[in-house]
Structure formats: C-alpha cells, structure tokens
Amino acid sequence: MPAALTSNDNRVTVAMTGASGAPYALRLIENLLAQGQQVLLMVSSAAKVVLATEENMQLPGNPKAMAEFLRHKFGVTDTGQLQVFGKEEWFSPVASGSAAPKRMVVCPCSTSTLSAIAVGASNSLIERAADVVLKERGQLILVPRESPLSTIHLQNMLTLSQAGAVIMPAAPGFYHQPQSIDDLIDFMVARILDHLQLEQTLVPRWGYGTTSVRGEE
C-alpha cells in the first residue's frame, strides 16, 4: 500500500514517455501547476516525438531550455515550481529515496517503460525514479495507452499492481456526455487528480452531475 502522504508534500514527479497520449500529460501538468504543486518533470526522447506528432510541439533538447519553454507555456513565474531533468541526471532529487517526491505519474506510459519498471531496470532516470517511488512505498500511477494488450503487457501490469503501483489505462468514459476531445482528456486527468488526492472540477462526480439516466420502466 502507498505510504500516507503528508499534508505539506506538494511535490509530484511526472514522466512522459513514448506512448500516444501527450494531451493527457500536458493537461495534467497544467492542473498540477494551477494547484500550486511542484512538478519535477522528465520527458523521454520518444515522448518528444509524440509531442511533435500529436501537439505540433517542438521541445528544446536541453533540460533547462525545455523547462523555460514549458514555464512560459503554462504561465509559471517561479522557476522552482516546474523543473525538468535529463535521462541521466543521476544527482537529481528523483533519483534518491532520501529526496524524491512520494508521488509519481508516468503519463503516457509506453509498454517499454512499463516493462522496464516491472523488472527494476533503472537504465534511465524515469525508470530509476519509478523504482525509487516503489521501494519507498510511495504512490506510482502508470497511464498506459496500448491496444490490444499482449500477455506480456498484462503480466507486467500485474507485477506492478502487486508491487503497489496503480495501473490507470487511458480509457476515458462517456457517461458525462463529452462534447469534445478536451472533455475526454479531462476525464482521464480528473481520475489521476483524484488518485493524487487533489481537488478537481474538470468532470462532475458520479451522482453529482447534471445528467440523469433513467432505465426502462
């Protein structure tokens, strides 16, 4: 079970990897920053390709330049609120159990990253950061986007679930009657925020929205 979160722990590690679903990650980061959370971000090389394909966004290669680019995009003035780390910055806070945030979201999570975390490979900073959260009994949320899922994928998900991670496939619902792609994105981001124990007003909670559904009489 994840360790209890302290009330003053406002840090969240976010990793973007090479699965489809970049809009989920950007919306998540936007909401975390808006709530005053400190985001420690890692973006894999494959994730940069996905961002360019899905969002027409060309991120700078240098982590510091990338951080400046994203701070400008999200309107962040505090340089400490959004930090970006390269894949081999082994002296960054996320690489050590003594300094890493207790909460981490990999969104989107490629099946390659999923498998590496499942076996404890730690060949990149993203993999090491996830390994740290698991060993420290923190909260690790993985958002895979793949279809169909092979037996290998499912076995890796089972291994990680048994290790304490939350597997949250990018599978938006439709009961809130989405009117746009943004509504579908918000559905998933709302679920992630719920699990991070953060408030969200993106999607009405079941039973509290304006939509009513009647069964046949």
WOJO-V160496 format. One record per helix or strand of 3 or more residues. SS is the DSSP state (h for helix, s for strand). FROM is the first residue (numbers start at 1). LEN is the number of residues. If there is no record, write none. Layout:
((SS/FROM/LEN) (SS/FROM/LEN))
//
This chain:
((s/11/6) (h/22/13) (s/38/6) (h/45/11) (h/63/12) (s/82/4) (h/93/3) (s/103/7) (h/111/8) (h/125/11) (s/139/6) (h/151/12) (h/181/15))
//
